[in-house]
Amino acid sequence: MDDFEQKIAANLKNMIRGFKKAMSVKTIDFPDKLEWINTSEPLTLGKLKGHVILLDFWTYCCINCIHVLNDLKDLEEKYKNEPVIVIGVHSAKFNNEKDKDNIRSAVSRYEIKHPVLIDNDLVLWRGYKINAWPSFIVIGTDGNVMGRAAGEGRRDMLDSLISRALEKGKIDGTLAKKKYEIHPDIYIESYLKFPGKITINPQENHLFISDSNHHRILKVQLEEGNNGKILNIIGNGQKGFKDGNFEEAQFHLPQGIAYQDNKLYVADTENHAIRSIDFTTRKVKTIAGTGTQGFVRKYYGDPLTISLSSPWDLAIDEEYIYIAMAGTHQIWRLNLKKKTIQDFAGSGREDIIDGELHDAALAQPSGLALDKETQKLFFADSEVSGLRFIDLKNKRVNTLIGKGLFTFGMKSGSFNLALLQHPLGVDVQNDKIYLADTYNHAVRIANLETQQLTNLIFRPRKGICKIGDKNCDVLPLYEPNDVLQFNKKLYIADTNNHLIRVFDFKSEQLNDIYLY
């Protein structure tokens, strides 16, 4: 049996299993008390009578959930003229993901157009016997559960289920004659849109910004008074996968960036590729990845023939680019001289296990910082709320902070007791590690000498602002994605505020960078 036949057989087996499980699950209407996003009114099964309904159980931290969004968009486009409705059921993992404003921001970031139901108490999750993100339930036009699936790579299976449900509805007369009209929320535009990562050319005071949801990269001259003059805009602002000059190149939700020798390297996350920006030739070029997502966890060879999986951040030295491969829970390494790429650390299992490079387990690494002097590569291991590092000399993975996939919080103190919540950004300077503790809306400092975690900037408790309350004087951070220490200041990609912020260590003031 060849690979194609094996794939067909596996999909058929999964479909049969899904049908059997579906038979034991009853349809549950959407509870009145639950809140909705992306619809002008709450939905009910009664309003959607005669529709095929695809429920997507997801949580916005989950890289696998992010991956399947493109499959859902494809299905929505295919059945846009049919009575088919996709509904996201947001079932939070982290406490921060239970906040409606935070979920709304994630819905905007990932350009989700379908309705999203907030299931914080896991009412539907338990009712439909869900146990993994992402999971799917297909409800037929007669209101009965028709099938279920879990995990990535289920597009064809879901497509088949929807097609069968529509055909059945036509035959038995239960198909709605008119599609229910959904009115998505409208989001405010800003000059930056969910800026992801930042880096610096210290010799020229050039700050680089991945303006993620505008699908472009900015090169900015830092000036006095927290001003930033935009020198270059790389990318035409349309999502796509195209090399060429600065004006015609296209990216898709770029994140990590690293600068060296008048070149900027980009983790083009949704294109699953690494791109180079040459400021001498003013050209963008793909140097790794094919533009499609891959699932390979063991590889050594040509970087242009292997499909990568959600590269999220980069770190660079004279020979290598280190890649936080969030989609496979690994760190990969691209050799700039030999032009080869290989898996470097992590078995691909999602967990927090230390040890030799290929025995260790990582969990969606999303931020990198290389200390060239000590030869340590620090990384924010987001799904285990961890701060970890690779000892490049001894080729081992070690953990400083972090205990497991479901252990997180906001706690300072010694490393063995401290807690983070889904950190995404990290920078290292001497014996201090600066952390974008994303879901705590905070910047924190891990002191390697004292082995203590302290707070630098953190969001005050939500409440009512009173006259003279200093907590209300400054816009608090909102899911910061990256940090960068430079010239006695800390630069912050304040992602959900759509801003680049700067903290002055001397004055202890937090200000916005004004771009012009």
Salt bridges, closest charged atoms under 4 A:
GLU35 OE2 - LYS100 NZ 3.54
GLU41 OE1 - LYS47 NZ 3.80
ASP74 OD2 - ARG155 NE 3.75
GLU76 OE1 - HIS114 ND1 3.32
GLU77 OE2 - LYS80 NZ 2.91
ASP99 OD2 - LYS462 NZ 2.88
GLU111 OE2 - HIS215 NE2 3.83
GLU111 OE1 - LYS239 NZ 3.04
ASP142 OD2 - LYS168 NZ 3.14
GLU152 OE1 - HIS67 ND1 2.93
ASP156 OD1 - ARG155 NH1 3.62
ASP159 OD2 - LYS78 NZ 2.78
ASP159 OD2 - ARG155 NH1 3.96
ASP172 OD2 - LYS168 NZ 3.24
GLU181 OE2 - HIS183 NE2 3.82
ASP185 OD2 - ARG104 NH1 2.58
GLU189 OE2 - LYS193 NZ 3.04
GLU189 OE1 - HIS214 NE2 3.51
ASP211 OD2 - HIS214 ND1 2.93
ASP211 OD2 - ARG216 NE 2.72
ASP243 OD1 - ARG275 NH2 2.86
GLU247 OE2 - ARG282 NH2 3.13
ASP268 OD2 - ARG275 NH1 2.65
GLU318 OE2 - LYS372 NZ 3.75
ASP343 OD2 - LYS298 NZ 3.58
ASP343 OD2 - HIS358 NE2 3.19
GLU350 OE1 - HIS329 NE2 3.80
ASP351 OD2 - ARG349 NH2 3.06
ASP354 OD1 - ARG388 NH2 2.95
ASP381 OD2 - ARG388 NH1 2.73
GLU383 OE1 - LYS93 NZ 2.99
GLU383 OE2 - HIS422 ND1 3.35
ASP431 OD1 - LYS432 NZ 3.94
ASP437 OD2 - ARG444 NH1 2.92
GLU479 OE1 - ARG109 NH2 3.70
ASP494 OD2 - ARG501 NH1 2.61
ASP512 OD1 - ARG501 NE 2.61
